[in-house]
């Protein structure tokens, strides 16, 4: 069975033929058969150097031998118990050790659950209802954050089925714009429970914060009794051992984690100061629960992965990221075009725009048709990146020099063709 036929069959049983909209691309997605290290293989036997990496979790690459070994051992003694395990404590202690703001941890099953719980906790703790989020940021698929710009400060539902009364308490502002945040806080500070922010916006491509912007958010929230939530589902354990808050030396009140935390298995977490976290049931009254919270398979994979991440690991990953980004910049300059290369550490993206990209509106000036051509040209030559202009590309520890050299050559040829 080839991918085209599988996709036709899938459309009969799965909405749009996929189980997440980011996996759909024209004319049809390829169907994976297996993966190893930096490579992904489809059902026809084609191999791809993978810079999607399941949208970020696989920082050690596909099917890392240690993760496979430890998960196999755990599977042999049980996949779910419904009671606590010692490994949950071990992983929680490791998160607390690595992540600056973390004093206590609640493990959940996804980034969506983590951000939903963080917002609930912030509202309960402050006894306020409104939150600020940033245009173009993605904090999961729950109603409070599925919001787009509307008239006035309040956001409008970004999906049918989300009531307007649900999003009236979610205020959108542009990223990297201190004045916009100040304006809202001056009007609404008595009502704002939290600001939730991706320290590096990873779901509109890859947009780092301006110098001192995160420090500004930390100061303004502290001055106005607002909870600062860093959504580090993407950046957690990717930019540094302690994530973006470690990388930028800005400590939030709460952090949401996912992706790398689960080592390739479904996992999320909410972590933060003890005085906040102790409000979560059963020690407090803020309800949060889940059948698979702290699932031993995900916990084992996460524990194994995090134990592999040290200073040497991040130095090597940063080096690879710099090699790739700098080479792409040189290719663009040689082609006498002015597309923008964004990213840091092991994250990167090309924006097909000549405008500097500092926020959502800037990112939306990118030429998505050109990006689609770029994606297809790379795919034909065995390079797989996320198929949307507005996703981020990732490098794993298993990408070697040959992978990078081949990728640079193919990207160069693609840029020339476009």
ZIJOKA-V669264 format. One line per field, one symbol per residue. burial: 1 if it has 24 or more other C-alpha atoms within 12 Angstrom, else 0. A space follows every 50 residues. Layout:
BEGIN
burial->???
END
This chain:
BEGIN
burial->00000010000000001000001010001111001111111100011111 11111111111111001101100100000000000011001101110111 11111111111111111111111111001111111111110111111110 00111111000000011111111111110011011001101111111111 11111111100011011111100111111111111111111111111101 11111111111111111111111001111100000101000111111111 11111111100011011111111111111011000000111111111111 11100011111111111001111111111011111111111111111111 001100110111011000
END
